[in-house]
Amino acid sequence: QVQLVESGGGSVQSGGSLRLSCVVSRYTFNYYTIGWFRQAPGKGREGSACISNDDGSTYYANSMKGRFTISRDNTKSTVYLQMGSLKPDDTAVYYCAAGAPGVFGQLEANLYDHWGQGTQVTVSS
């Protein structure tokens, strides 16, 4: 059973930064591609970025490039999403998810099999 636990959400003003963390079950961490997604009220789940299980390659949605950075710390079984230059449109519940290695480079939510409970990010103007 893969377990993912997000943390680091909160409230921030426009232009601010936040770092989200996703702790993954230790014994499965090195197998899965990990992705970050978000879901704003009334909208579908949108992929932000993913990171590969082997060499740490990264992939971003076009709208996130330059503002968000995904990284992983294998010693802590943790994947991070550093978010900068936040805007009110970034307000959403942010989820991390685990998918098979082959889904790297894809940010369709239905390709990811295991999900965390989400963490709220609120950006005020």
C-alpha positions as CSV (number, residue, x, y, z in Angstrom):
1,Q,0.0,0.0,0.0
2,V,1.4,3.3,-1.1
3,Q,0.8,6.2,1.3
4,L,1.4,9.8,0.5
5,V,1.1,12.7,3.0
6,E,1.2,16.3,1.9
7,S,2.0,19.3,4.1
8,G,3.1,22.9,3.8
9,G,0.0,24.5,2.5
10,G,-1.3,27.8,3.9
11,S,-2.3,31.3,3.2
12,V,0.1,33.7,1.4
13,Q,-0.1,37.1,-0.3
14,S,0.2,37.5,-4.1
15,G,3.9,37.3,-5.1
16,G,4.8,35.1,-2.1
17,S,6.2,31.6,-2.0
18,L,5.4,28.3,-0.4
19,R,7.1,24.9,-0.3
20,L,4.9,21.8,-0.3
21,S,6.1,18.5,0.9
22,C,5.0,15.0,0.1
23,V,6.2,12.1,2.2
24,V,5.9,8.8,0.5
25,S,6.0,5.3,2.0
26,R,9.6,4.5,2.4
27,Y,9.7,1.1,0.8
28,T,8.0,2.2,-2.4
29,F,9.5,5.7,-2.9
30,N,12.1,4.7,-5.4
31,Y,9.6,2.9,-7.7
32,Y,7.1,5.6,-8.5
33,T,6.9,8.7,-10.6
34,I,5.6,11.4,-8.3
35,G,3.4,14.2,-9.5
36,W,1.8,17.3,-8.1
37,F,-1.7,18.3,-9.0
38,R,-4.1,20.9,-7.9
39,Q,-7.8,21.4,-7.9
40,A,-9.5,24.8,-7.6
41,P,-13.2,25.1,-6.5
42,G,-15.5,24.1,-9.4
43,K,-12.6,22.9,-11.6
44,G,-11.0,19.7,-12.6
45,R,-7.7,18.3,-11.3
46,E,-4.8,20.0,-13.0
47,G,-1.3,18.6,-13.3
48,S,1.6,20.9,-12.2
49,A,4.8,18.9,-12.4
50,C,6.2,15.4,-12.0
51,I,9.6,13.9,-11.2
52,S,10.9,10.5,-12.3
53,N,11.8,7.7,-9.9
54,D,15.3,7.0,-11.2
55,D,17.4,10.0,-12.3
56,G,15.2,12.7,-10.9
57,S,14.2,14.1,-14.3
58,T,11.5,16.7,-14.1
59,Y,8.5,17.8,-16.2
60,Y,6.3,20.8,-15.9
61,A,3.0,22.0,-17.2
62,N,3.6,25.1,-19.3
63,S,1.7,27.4,-17.0
64,M,4.0,26.3,-14.1
65,K,7.4,26.6,-15.8
66,G,9.6,29.2,-14.2
67,R,7.5,29.6,-11.0
68,F,7.3,26.1,-9.6
69,T,10.2,23.7,-9.0
70,I,9.8,20.0,-8.1
71,S,12.5,18.1,-6.4
72,R,13.0,14.9,-4.3
73,D,15.1,14.0,-1.4
74,N,15.6,10.2,-1.5
75,T,17.0,10.1,2.1
76,K,13.7,11.5,3.4
77,S,11.4,9.8,0.9
78,T,10.0,13.2,0.2
79,V,9.1,15.2,-2.9
80,Y,8.9,18.9,-2.8
81,L,7.1,21.6,-4.8
82,Q,8.6,25.0,-4.4
83,M,6.1,27.6,-5.6
84,G,7.0,31.2,-6.2
85,S,5.4,34.4,-7.6
86,L,2.1,33.0,-6.4
87,K,-1.1,34.5,-7.8
88,P,-4.7,34.3,-6.6
89,D,-5.3,31.9,-9.5
90,D,-3.0,29.4,-7.8
91,T,-5.5,29.0,-5.0
92,A,-6.4,25.3,-4.8
93,V,-6.1,22.1,-3.0
94,Y,-2.7,20.6,-3.9
95,Y,-2.3,16.9,-4.1
96,C,0.7,14.6,-4.7
97,A,0.2,11.3,-6.5
98,A,2.2,8.2,-7.4
99,G,2.2,6.6,-10.7
100,A,4.1,3.8,-12.5
101,P,7.5,4.8,-13.9
102,G,6.1,4.9,-17.4
103,V,3.8,7.9,-16.7
104,F,6.7,10.3,-16.3
105,G,6.2,13.2,-18.6
106,Q,2.4,12.9,-18.4
107,L,0.2,15.0,-16.1
108,E,-3.2,13.4,-16.6
109,A,-4.6,12.6,-13.2
110,N,-6.2,9.3,-14.3
111,L,-2.7,7.9,-15.0
112,Y,-1.7,8.2,-11.3
113,D,-2.8,5.4,-9.0
114,H,-2.2,6.6,-5.5
115,W,-3.1,10.0,-4.0
116,G,-2.5,11.9,-0.8
117,Q,-5.3,13.8,1.1
118,G,-4.3,17.2,-0.2
119,T,-3.2,20.5,1.3
120,Q,-4.9,23.8,0.9
121,V,-3.1,26.8,-0.7
122,T,-4.8,30.2,-0.6
123,V,-3.2,33.2,-2.3
124,S,-4.8,36.6,-1.5
125,S,-4.4,39.7,-3.7
